[in-house]
Amino acid sequence: MPEVWIKICGLTRSNDAQNAAALGANALGVVIYPPSSRAISPDQLSDIFDGIGPETQRVALFVDPEEDLVNRVLASECIDLLQFHGNEDQDF
């Protein structure tokens, strides 16, 4: 039987991230898309992911972002993976 891999997305609070990691989530995601009700700003990343160990991947989800926004998230050094859900092309 294949191993199940679990990602919890839309996190907005550190406590929820801590609980999801403690319960065995493989990845934790945040939404970096201002129109979303679950959107966070890059400034919140370090607080949300504080204390999350390297065994849990940290994911930022974007929808048609400006390059500057992606660079701000990368500069935070809080994210392991970028997930794009818009019309970004391969060259983005």
C-alpha distances in whole Angstrom, upper triangle without the diagonal:
4,7,9,12,15,19,22,25,28,29,33,34,33,32,29,28,28,27,23,23,24,21,18,19,18,21,24,26,29,31,34,36,39,39,36,36,34,35,36,39,38,40,38,35,36,37,33,31,34,32,28,27,26,22,22,23,26,26,29,29,32,34,37,38,41,41,42,40,37,39,40,36,36,39,37,35,33,30,27,26,28,27,30,30,33,35,35,35,34,37,37
4,6,9,13,16,19,22,26,26,30,31,30,30,27,25,26,25,21,21,22,19,16,16,15,17,21,23,26,28,31,33,36,36,33,34,31,32,33,35,35,37,35,32,33,34,30,28,31,29,25,24,23,19,19,19,22,23,26,26,29,30,33,34,37,37,39,36,33,35,36,33,32,35,34,31,29,27,24,23,25,23,26,26,30,32,31,32,30,33,33
4,6,10,13,16,19,23,24,27,28,27,26,24,22,22,21,18,17,18,16,13,13,11,14,18,20,24,26,29,31,34,34,31,32,29,30,31,33,32,34,32,29,30,30,27,25,27,25,22,21,19,16,16,16,19,20,23,24,27,29,32,33,36,35,37,34,31,33,34,30,30,33,31,29,26,24,21,20,23,22,25,25,29,31,31,31,30,33,32
4,6,10,13,16,20,20,24,25,24,24,21,19,20,18,15,15,16,14,11,10,9,12,15,17,21,23,26,28,31,31,28,28,25,27,27,30,29,32,29,26,27,28,24,23,25,24,20,20,19,15,14,15,17,18,21,21,24,26,29,30,33,33,35,32,29,31,32,28,28,31,29,27,24,22,20,19,21,20,22,23,26,29,29,30,29,32,31
4,7,10,13,17,17,21,22,21,21,18,16,17,17,13,13,15,13,10,8,6,8,11,13,17,19,22,24,27,28,25,25,22,24,24,26,26,28,26,23,24,25,21,19,22,21,17,17,16,13,11,11,14,14,17,18,21,23,26,27,30,30,31,28,25,28,28,24,24,27,25,23,21,18,16,15,17,16,19,20,24,26,26,27,26,29,27
4,7,10,13,14,18,18,18,18,15,13,15,14,10,10,13,10,8,5,5,6,9,11,14,17,20,22,25,25,22,22,19,20,21,24,23,25,23,20,22,22,18,17,20,19,15,16,15,13,10,10,12,12,15,16,19,21,25,25,28,28,29,26,24,26,26,23,23,26,24,22,19,17,15,14,16,15,18,19,22,25,25,27,26,29,27
4,6,10,11,14,16,16,16,13,11,13,13,9,10,13,12,10,6,6,4,6,7,11,13,16,18,21,22,18,19,16,17,17,20,20,22,19,17,19,19,15,14,17,17,14,15,15,13,9,9,9,9,12,12,16,18,21,22,25,25,26,23,21,23,23,19,20,23,21,19,16,14,13,12,13,12,15,16,19,23,22,24,24,26,24
4,7,7,11,12,13,13,10,9,11,11,7,9,12,11,10,7,8,6,5,6,9,11,15,17,19,20,16,16,13,14,15,18,18,20,17,15,17,17,13,13,16,16,13,15,16,14,11,10,10,10,11,12,15,18,21,21,24,25,26,22,21,23,22,19,20,23,20,20,16,14,14,14,14,13,16,16,20,23,23,26,26,28,25
4,6,9,11,13,14,10,9,13,13,10,12,15,14,14,10,11,8,6,4,6,7,11,13,15,16,12,13,9,11,12,15,15,18,15,13,16,16,12,13,16,17,15,17,17,16,13,11,10,8,9,9,12,14,18,18,21,22,22,19,18,21,20,16,18,21,19,18,15,13,14,13,12,11,13,13,17,20,20,23,24,26,23
4,6,9,12,13,10,10,14,14,12,14,17,17,17,13,15,11,8,6,5,6,9,11,12,13,9,9,6,7,9,12,14,16,13,12,15,15,11,13,16,18,16,19,19,19,15,14,12,10,9,9,11,13,17,17,20,21,21,18,17,20,19,16,18,21,18,19,16,14,16,15,14,12,14,14,17,20,20,24,25,26,23
4,6,8,9,7,7,10,11,10,12,14,15,15,12,14,11,7,6,5,8,11,13,14,15,12,11,7,9,9,12,13,14,11,10,13,11,8,10,13,15,13,16,18,18,14,13,11,10,10,11,14,16,20,19,22,23,22,18,18,20,19,15,18,20,17,18,14,13,15,15,15,15,17,17,20,23,23,26,27,28,25
4,7,9,8,8,11,12,12,14,17,17,18,16,17,14,11,9,7,8,11,12,13,14,12,10,7,7,7,10,12,12,8,9,12,10,7,10,13,15,14,18,19,20,17,16,13,13,12,13,15,17,20,19,21,22,22,18,18,20,18,15,18,19,16,18,14,15,17,17,17,17,18,19,21,25,25,28,29,30,26
4,5,5,7,9,10,11,13,14,16,17,15,17,15,11,11,10,12,14,16,16,18,15,13,10,11,10,12,13,13,9,10,11,8,6,9,10,13,13,16,19,19,16,16,14,14,14,16,18,21,24,22,24,25,24,20,21,22,20,17,20,20,17,18,15,16,18,19,19,20,22,22,25,28,28,31,32,33,29
4,5,5,6,9,10,11,12,14,16,14,16,14,11,12,11,14,16,19,19,21,18,17,14,14,12,14,14,13,9,9,9,6,4,6,7,9,9,13,16,17,14,15,13,14,15,17,20,23,26,24,26,26,25,21,21,22,20,17,19,20,16,17,13,15,17,18,19,20,23,24,27,30,29,32,32,33,30
4,5,5,6,9,10,11,12,14,14,16,15,12,14,14,16,19,21,22,23,20,18,15,16,15,17,18,17,13,13,13,10,8,9,10,10,11,14,17,18,15,16,15,17,18,20,22,25,28,27,29,30,28,25,25,26,23,21,23,23,20,20,16,18,20,21,22,23,25,26,29,32,32,35,35,36,33
4,5,5,6,9,10,11,13,11,14,13,10,11,11,14,17,19,20,21,18,16,13,15,14,17,17,17,14,13,14,12,8,10,12,12,11,15,17,17,14,15,13,15,16,17,20,23,26,25,28,28,28,24,24,25,23,20,22,23,20,20,16,17,18,19,20,20,23,23,26,30,30,33,33,34,31
4,5,5,6,9,10,11,9,11,10,7,9,10,13,16,19,20,22,18,17,14,15,13,16,16,16,12,11,12,10,7,7,9,9,8,11,13,13,10,11,10,12,13,15,19,22,25,24,26,26,26,22,21,23,21,18,19,21,17,17,13,13,15,16,17,18,21,22,25,28,28,30,30,32,29
4,6,5,6,9,10,10,12,11,10,12,13,17,19,22,23,25,22,21,17,18,17,19,18,18,15,13,13,11,8,8,8,8,7,10,13,13,10,13,12,15,17,19,22,25,29,27,29,29,28,25,24,25,23,20,21,22,19,18,15,15,17,18,20,21,24,25,29,32,31,34,33,35,32
4,5,5,6,9,9,12,12,11,13,15,18,21,23,25,26,23,21,18,19,18,21,21,21,18,16,16,14,11,11,12,11,10,12,15,14,12,14,14,16,18,20,24,26,30,29,31,32,31,28,27,28,26,23,24,26,22,22,18,18,19,20,22,22,25,26,29,33,32,35,35,36,34
4,5,5,7,6,9,9,8,11,13,16,19,22,23,24,21,20,16,18,18,20,20,21,18,16,16,15,12,11,13,12,10,12,14,13,10,12,12,14,16,17,21,24,27,27,29,30,29,26,25,27,25,22,23,25,21,20,17,16,17,17,19,19,22,23,26,30,29,32,32,34,31
4,5,5,5,7,8,8,11,14,17,20,23,25,26,23,22,19,20,19,21,20,21,18,15,15,15,12,10,11,10,7,8,11,9,7,10,10,13,16,18,22,25,28,27,30,29,29,26,24,26,24,21,21,23,20,19,15,15,15,16,19,19,23,24,27,31,30,32,31,33,31
4,5,7,10,11,11,15,17,21,24,26,28,30,26,25,21,23,22,24,24,24,20,18,18,17,14,13,13,11,9,10,13,11,10,13,14,17,20,22,25,28,32,31,33,33,33,30,28,29,28,24,25,26,23,22,18,18,18,20,22,23,26,28,31,34,34,36,35,37,34
4,6,9,11,12,15,18,21,24,26,28,29,26,25,21,23,23,25,25,26,22,20,20,19,16,15,16,14,12,13,15,13,11,14,15,17,20,22,25,28,32,31,34,34,34,31,29,31,29,26,27,28,25,24,20,20,20,21,23,23,26,27,30,34,33,35,35,37,35
4,6,9,10,14,17,20,23,26,28,29,26,25,22,23,23,25,25,26,23,20,20,20,17,15,16,14,12,11,13,10,8,11,13,16,19,20,24,27,30,30,33,32,33,30,28,29,28,25,25,27,24,22,19,18,17,18,21,21,24,25,29,32,31,33,32,34,32
4,6,7,10,14,17,20,22,25,26,23,22,19,20,20,22,22,23,20,18,18,18,15,13,16,14,11,11,12,10,7,9,11,12,15,17,21,23,27,26,29,29,29,26,24,26,25,22,22,24,22,20,17,16,15,15,17,17,20,21,25,28,28,30,29,31,29
4,7,10,14,17,20,22,25,26,23,24,20,21,21,23,22,23,21,18,18,19,16,14,16,15,11,11,10,7,5,6,9,11,14,16,19,22,25,25,28,27,28,25,23,24,24,20,20,23,21,19,16,14,12,12,15,15,19,20,24,27,26,27,26,28,27
4,7,10,13,16,19,22,23,20,21,17,17,17,19,18,20,17,14,16,16,13,11,14,14,10,11,10,9,5,4,6,7,10,12,16,19,22,21,24,24,24,21,19,21,21,17,17,20,18,16,13,11,9,9,12,12,16,17,21,24,23,25,24,26,24
4,7,10,13,16,19,20,17,17,14,14,14,16,15,17,14,11,13,13,10,9,12,13,9,11,11,11,7,6,5,6,9,10,14,17,21,20,23,22,23,19,18,20,19,15,16,18,16,15,11,10,10,10,12,12,15,16,20,23,22,25,24,26,23
4,7,10,12,15,17,14,14,11,11,11,13,13,15,13,10,13,13,10,10,13,15,12,14,14,14,10,8,6,4,6,7,11,14,17,16,19,19,20,16,15,17,16,13,14,17,15,14,11,9,10,9,9,9,12,13,16,20,19,22,22,23,21
4,6,9,12,13,11,12,8,7,7,9,10,12,10,8,12,12,9,10,13,16,14,16,16,17,13,11,8,6,5,6,9,12,15,14,17,18,17,14,13,16,14,11,13,16,14,14,11,10,12,11,10,10,12,13,16,19,18,21,22,23,20
4,6,8,10,8,9,6,5,6,9,10,13,11,10,14,15,12,13,17,19,17,20,20,21,17,15,11,9,6,5,6,9,12,11,14,16,16,12,12,15,14,11,14,17,15,16,14,12,14,12,10,9,10,11,13,16,16,19,21,22,18
4,6,9,8,11,9,5,6,6,7,11,10,10,14,15,13,14,18,20,19,21,21,22,19,16,13,10,6,6,5,8,10,8,11,12,12,9,9,12,11,9,12,14,13,15,13,12,14,13,10,10,10,11,12,15,15,18,19,20,16
4,6,6,9,8,5,8,9,10,14,13,14,17,18,16,18,21,24,22,25,25,26,22,19,16,13,10,8,6,6,8,8,10,13,13,10,11,14,13,12,15,17,17,19,17,15,18,16,13,11,10,10,10,14,14,18,20,20,17
4,5,8,8,5,7,8,11,13,13,14,18,18,17,19,22,25,24,27,27,28,25,22,19,16,13,11,9,9,11,10,12,15,14,11,13,16,15,14,17,19,18,20,19,18,21,19,16,15,14,14,13,16,17,21,23,23,19
4,7,9,7,10,12,15,17,16,18,21,21,19,22,25,28,27,29,30,30,27,24,21,18,15,13,11,10,12,12,14,17,17,14,16,19,18,17,21,22,22,24,22,21,23,21,18,17,15,13,13,16,17,21,24,24,21
4,5,5,9,11,14,17,15,16,20,19,17,20,23,25,24,27,27,28,24,22,19,16,13,11,10,10,13,13,16,19,19,15,17,20,19,17,20,22,21,23,21,19,21,19,17,15,14,13,13,17,18,22,24,25,22
4,6,9,12,15,17,15,16,20,19,16,19,22,25,24,27,28,28,24,23,20,18,15,13,14,14,16,16,19,22,22,18,19,22,21,19,22,24,22,24,21,21,23,21,19,18,17,16,17,20,22,25,28,29,25
4,7,10,13,15,12,13,17,15,13,16,19,21,20,23,24,24,20,19,16,14,12,11,12,13,16,16,19,21,20,17,17,20,19,16,20,21,19,21,18,17,20,18,17,15,16,15,17,20,21,25,26,28,24
4,7,10,12,10,11,15,14,12,15,18,21,20,23,23,24,21,19,15,13,10,9,10,11,14,13,15,17,17,13,14,17,15,13,17,18,17,19,16,15,18,17,15,14,14,14,15,19,19,23,24,25,21
4,7,8,6,8,11,11,10,12,15,18,17,21,21,23,19,18,14,13,10,10,11,13,15,13,15,17,16,12,13,15,13,11,15,16,13,16,13,13,17,16,15,15,16,16,17,21,20,24,25,25,22
4,5,6,7,11,11,11,13,15,19,18,21,22,24,21,19,15,14,11,12,11,14,15,13,13,15,13,9,11,13,10,9,13,13,11,14,13,13,17,16,15,16,16,17,18,21,20,23,25,24,21
4,5,5,8,10,10,11,14,17,17,19,19,22,19,17,13,12,10,12,12,14,16,13,13,13,11,8,9,10,7,5,9,9,7,11,9,10,14,14,13,15,16,18,19,21,20,23,23,23,19
4,6,7,8,10,11,12,16,17,20,20,23,20,19,15,15,13,15,15,18,19,16,16,16,14,11,13,13,9,8,12,11,8,12,10,12,16,17,16,18,19,21,22,25,23,26,27,26,23
4,6,5,6,9,10,14,14,17,19,21,18,17,13,14,12,14,15,18,20,17,18,19,16,13,14,15,12,10,13,13,10,12,10,12,16,17,16,18,19,21,22,25,24,27,28,28,24
4,5,5,6,8,12,11,14,15,17,15,13,10,10,9,12,14,17,19,17,18,18,16,13,13,13,11,8,10,11,7,9,6,8,12,13,13,15,17,19,21,24,23,25,26,26,22
4,6,5,6,9,10,13,14,17,15,14,11,13,12,16,17,21,23,20,21,20,18,16,15,15,12,10,12,11,7,9,6,9,13,15,16,18,21,23,25,28,26,28,28,28,25
4,6,5,9,10,14,16,18,16,16,13,14,14,17,19,22,25,22,23,23,21,18,18,18,15,13,15,15,11,12,10,12,16,18,18,20,22,24,26,29,28,31,31,31,28
4,6,9,9,12,14,16,13,13,10,12,12,14,17,20,23,21,22,22,21,18,17,18,16,13,15,16,12,13,9,11,14,15,16,18,20,22,24,27,26,29,29,30,27
4,6,5,9,11,13,10,10,8,10,11,15,17,21,23,21,23,22,21,18,17,18,16,13,14,15,11,11,7,9,11,13,15,17,20,22,24,28,26,29,28,29,26
4,6,9,11,14,12,13,11,14,15,18,21,24,27,24,26,25,23,21,20,20,18,15,16,16,12,12,9,12,14,16,18,20,23,26,28,31,29,32,31,32,29
4,6,9,11,11,12,12,15,17,20,23,27,29,27,29,28,27,24,23,23,21,18,18,18,15,14,11,13,15,17,20,22,25,27,30,33,32,34,33,34,31
4,7,8,7,9,9,12,15,18,21,25,27,25,27,26,26,23,21,22,20,17,17,18,15,13,10,11,12,14,17,19,22,25,28,31,29,31,30,31,29
4,5,6,8,10,13,16,20,23,27,29,27,29,28,27,25,23,23,22,18,18,19,16,13,11,12,12,15,18,20,24,26,29,32,30,32,30,31,29
4,5,7,9,12,15,19,22,26,28,26,28,26,26,24,21,21,21,18,16,18,15,12,11,11,9,12,16,18,22,25,28,30,28,29,28,29,27
4,6,10,13,16,19,23,26,29,27,29,28,28,26,23,24,23,20,19,21,19,16,13,13,11,13,17,18,22,25,28,31,29,30,28,30,28
4,6,10,13,16,19,23,26,25,27,26,26,23,21,22,21,18,17,19,17,14,12,11,9,11,14,16,19,22,25,28,26,28,27,28,26
4,6,10,13,16,20,22,21,23,22,23,20,17,19,18,15,14,17,15,12,10,8,6,7,11,12,16,18,22,24,22,24,23,24,22
4,7,10,13,17,20,18,20,20,20,17,14,16,15,12,12,14,12,10,7,5,5,6,9,11,14,17,20,22,21,23,22,23,21
4,6,10,13,16,15,17,17,18,15,12,14,14,10,11,14,12,11,9,6,6,5,6,7,10,13,16,19,17,19,19,20,18
4,7,10,13,11,14,14,14,11,9,12,12,8,9,13,11,11,9,7,8,6,5,6,8,11,13,16,15,17,18,19,16
4,7,10,10,13,14,15,12,10,13,13,10,12,15,15,15,13,10,11,9,6,5,6,7,10,13,12,15,16,18,15
4,6,6,10,11,12,9,8,12,12,10,12,15,15,16,15,12,14,11,8,6,5,6,7,10,10,13,15,16,12
4,6,9,11,13,11,11,14,15,14,16,19,19,20,19,16,17,14,11,9,6,5,4,8,8,12,14,15,12
4,7,9,12,10,10,14,15,14,16,19,20,21,20,18,19,16,12,11,7,7,5,6,6,10,13,13,10
4,6,8,6,7,10,11,11,13,15,16,18,18,16,17,15,11,11,9,10,8,10,8,12,14,13,10
4,5,5,7,9,10,11,13,15,16,18,19,17,19,17,14,14,12,13,11,12,10,13,15,13,10
4,5,5,6,9,10,11,12,15,16,17,16,17,16,13,14,12,15,13,13,11,12,14,12,8
4,5,5,6,9,10,10,13,15,16,16,18,17,14,16,15,17,16,17,14,16,17,15,12
4,5,5,6,9,10,11,14,14,13,16,15,12,13,13,15,14,16,14,16,18,16,13
4,5,5,6,9,10,12,12,11,13,11,9,11,10,13,13,15,12,14,15,14,10
4,5,5,6,9,10,12,11,13,13,11,14,14,17,17,18,15,17,17,15,12
4,5,5,6,9,11,11,14,14,12,15,15,18,18,20,18,20,20,19,15
4,5,5,7,8,7,10,11,9,12,13,16,17,19,17,19,19,18,15
4,5,6,7,7,9,9,9,12,14,17,18,20,17,19,18,17,14
4,5,8,9,12,13,13,16,17,21,22,23,20,22,21,20,17
4,5,7,11,13,13,16,18,21,22,24,22,24,23,22,19
4,6,8,11,12,16,18,21,23,25,22,24,23,22,20
4,7,10,11,14,17,20,22,24,22,24,23,23,21
4,6,7,11,14,17,19,21,19,21,20,20,18
4,7,10,14,17,19,22,19,20,19,20,18
4,7,10,13,16,18,16,17,16,17,15
4,7,10,12,14,12,14,13,14,12
4,7,10,12,11,13,13,15,12
4,6,8,7,10,11,13,10
4,7,8,11,13,15,12
4,6,9,12,14,11
4,6,10,11,10
4,7,8,6
4,5,6
4,5
4
